[in-house]
Amino acid sequence: MTPTGTSPEAVGVSRRDFLKVTALAGGGLLLASYAEPLAAISGLAPAAADPALGAYIRITADSLVTITAKNPEIGQGIQTMLPMLIAEELDVDWANVRVEQADFDPSKFPSQYAGGSTATPTNWLPMRRVGAAGRQMLLAAAAAEWNVPVAELATAKGVVTHKGTGRRATYGALAARAATMAPPALDTVPLKDPKQFTIIGTRTKTVRIRDITTGKPVFAIDVTIPNLHYAAFVKAPVYAAKVKAANLEVVKAQPGVTHAFVVDGGAQLTGLLGGVAIVGTNWWLVQQARKKLVVEWGDHPTAQQSSAGFAARAAELFAQPAQRTIRADGDFDTAFQGAAKQVTAEYRYPFIAHAPLEPQGATAHWQGDRLELWSGSQNPAPGRALVATTMGIKEDQVTLHMMRSGGGFGRRLNNDYLVEAAWIAREAKVPVKLLWTREDDLQHDFYRPGGFHRFAAGLDAKGTLVAFRNHFVSFGEGDRFAPSADIGPGEYPARFVPNLKIEASVMPLGVPTGPLRAPRSNALSFAFQGFIDECAAAAGRDPLQYRIDILKAEIPATGAPLTPQQQAGLLDAQRMIGVLEMARDVSGWGKVKLPKGTGMGVAFYYSHRGHFAEVVQATVSPKGEVKVDKVWAVGDVGSEIINPNHAEQQVQGAVLDALGQAYGQEITFTGGKADQANFSPATLSAGNASTFSLLRLKQAPPVVEVHWKKTTFPPTGIGEPAMPPLIPALMGAIYQATGKRVRELPLSKVNLAWG
C-alpha cells in the first residue's frame, strides 16, 4: 500500500521490492521490509504521513528468531511491543525470540521516532505484515521441500506441519531454503484473525527487564568507550545569552581537567547555544572544577521577562479584544446575552519541566571527518541533521547509536545535548561523555508552557449549554504560537455548542518551550474540563451525565472548515460516551455515600487518538491536605491491547505523572531565568520557589484501576491520552469534598482548608 493516489512505482519502490531476503552464512533467513506509511493506513493526507517503516527478522538454523526493534525505547515498552507484532504473525514461540535495538539508520529503518503515541497506529499493520510475509516464505519452503500444496500446511510456535502426513520442520531447518523463495507483496499476505492471537493480548515481560532491574549498562548514561573523557557544559541562565568573559585558566588548573573553552554558539534555542565547556578524566572532578568557574554573561533582550510579568500582561490582554479568532460558530454574543444563566471564570496553569530521572547527555567520538554518537534521543533523525549542519559535515558521516533512555516525556524530542556533546568532542579531540546535572536539566528544559484562560458560558432555562467562549492568552509572536503553546479549533466543546467562540492573544517569550507528555492536552484539559464542571454545577446537573448530554448534541460547524489534520484530531462522540458510561459503572458513580470531606470527580479527554474518561475519589482534610483515595481510568484505544502489562503501566504512570503536576510542579521565572533547580525534600513545603516537586510515595493513590472498552477501531497509542483527564477529575473531587473551585495550579498555591 502507498499513500492515496500514489502508486508504489511512483515512489520508487515496487510491491515486490518491499521485501528484501538474504540467506545467512551457516544457514538462515534475513528478512527486511519497507512497509507502507501511516497515511495509507489511517487515510490521512500524504503530507501528514511518516516516511516508510522498516523492520528485520533473522532466523538461524537453531530456530532462534531475532527481531530488531527500530524505534527508540524511552520506557514506553516499544522495544517489546514492535517485536510482539512481528512474532505474532510469524507464528513463533515468544520464548525463542531475541530482540535487538536498531541503531539510527534511515536507509533501513525510516521513521525511527518516539513521541505522540504514534508507534501503535503506525506499526499495527506494517509490522504484522512483515511477520506474515516471513511465515508465508517458510510455508513455501516447506511446500517445496515436501512437494505438497501450501494449503495443506500449518504453523504453530515456529514449526511447520503437514496435515496429511504429520511431517514437521522447525523454522530453523527451513530458514535457508526460505531465503530462496520469492517474497510476497506485503499488501497481499493473509493476517491472523484476532481470535488466533497467541502473543498479542498476552501479558509479556519487558525485554531486558532483568538487566534494567539489576543495574546492567543499558542506558545512554552507562556508555563507556576507550579513552573516554567527561564533560560539563555551562550555559547562560538567561536563554541564548553569550559568554562575555570567563576565568578559564583557573578552571584548567583544577585536578583532572584537560580542557576548558568557550563555545560561542548561536541564537536558535533548539541548537547549539553559547557557554563554557569543561572536559576532564573524571566526572566528579569536572563538577568540582565547575564550582570554580566564574562567567560574565552578555546582556540579552529577554532578561526582563518573569512569571509576574507574564501574569500582568495576561490581565492586560484579557481587558482588550482578542488578537485573533481560532473558531467561531453561531452568534456567541447574542446567545450569551440572552441566556437564562451566565457563568464566567478564569483559569491559569504554570510552566513545568519534564524532569526525566536520567538527565540529558550523550557520548561523542570525533574521528577525522566522521562522528560517532551514543544517545537516548526520542527524535534521532532531526538530531543527526542538527549535528551534521552544526559541524559542517554530511549526515551520512554521523553514526548514531540509539540507547535506552531513562525517561523522556517529550524532552528528548529536542537534541540540544546531542549537538553539545558533538561540538565538545571535536574541540577537545577526545571521546567525550556529556552529562548534565539535575540543575542543568531543570533550568535548561523545553518547558511545558503556561497559559491563561477567560471563559464565559450561557445556559438556557433547562441548563443546556447554548453559548461558550474562551479567550486564551498564551505565548508567541503575531499569528505564531510558541512551541506547544497553541490551541486548535476542534477543542471540546467545539461541535457541541451552537454558539461558540475560541479566541487567542499572545505575548513574546524568550523561554524555550516544547511538547510534554500529551502536549497542550495536559494543560487545556484542566481549564476546559474544569469550566464544564462549573457549567454543570450552575445547571444543577450531575457532572458526568451533563458531559454525556452535551456529547449527544453534536452540531454541524458553521465556522471555517477544518483541515484534514484538524479533522483527524476530533473526538468521536459515541466512543467518548462509551468510556464515560463505563467509568460511571465501574466507579459506582452516584451510588456511593461518601463521608464529609470526600468527593468524586470526573473528566474526559481525547488526545493522540485515544478516548479516556477518569473518575477520582479524593479526601481533603479540614486543614486542606489532599489525598487521592482511588482512580478509575477507562480507555478506548481500539480493538486490541497489545501488551496488557505495558498498557496498564502506561495508564497508571500517566495518572501518577498528572498527580505530580497537580500537587506541586511549577517552573517560575525571574530576570529571564528559571527559579527552580532541584528535587530537594524542601519541595514538600508549599511555596518553596527554588525546588521542583516530584510526587512522593505517600501522595500516590493506593489503587489505580484500569479498564478497557474495546471497539472495532484499529489500535492506537496509550502513553499520552490517559494523562489529561486526571487533573480536572481531581479538581472535581476537591470541589465535591470542600465546595471550593480550583482554577490555578499547582495545588501547593491553593488554600483548600474547610474545617
Protein Blocks (a to p, Z undefined) as FASTA:
>chain_A
ZZehiafklnopafklmpccdddehiaaddddddddfklmnopafklpccdddddddddf
kopacdddfbdcehnopmmmmmmmmmmmnopafklpccddddddfklmghiacehhlmmm
mmmmmmmmmmmmmmmmmmmmmmmmnopafklpcceehiacdfklopacdfklmmmmmmmp
ccddfklpccddfklpckgopacddehklmmmnopafbfklpccehiacddddddfbghi
acfbdcfklmmmpghiabdcddfbpmbfklccdddddddfbfklmmmmmmmpccdddddf
klmgcfklmmmmmmmmmmpccfbdfbdghjfklmmmmpmbdcddddddddddfkiabdcd
dddddehjaccdddfbfblmlmmmmmmmmnopafklpccdddddebjeommmpcklmmmm
mmmmmmnopacdddddfklmmmmcccdddddddddddddfkopafbdcdddddedehjbc
cehiaccfklcfehiafbdcddddddddfbdcdddehihklmmmmmmmmmmmmmmmmnop
afklmmmmmmmmcccdfbdcddfklmmmpccfklmmmmmmmmmmmnopoiaccdehiacd
dddddeehiacdddddddddfkopacdfbdcddddebjbdfblmlmmmmmmmmmmmmmmm
mmmgccddeehiafbfbjcfklmpghiakbccdddfklpcfbdcddddddfbdcddfklm
mmmmmmmmmmmmmmmmnopacfbdcfklpcfbfZZ
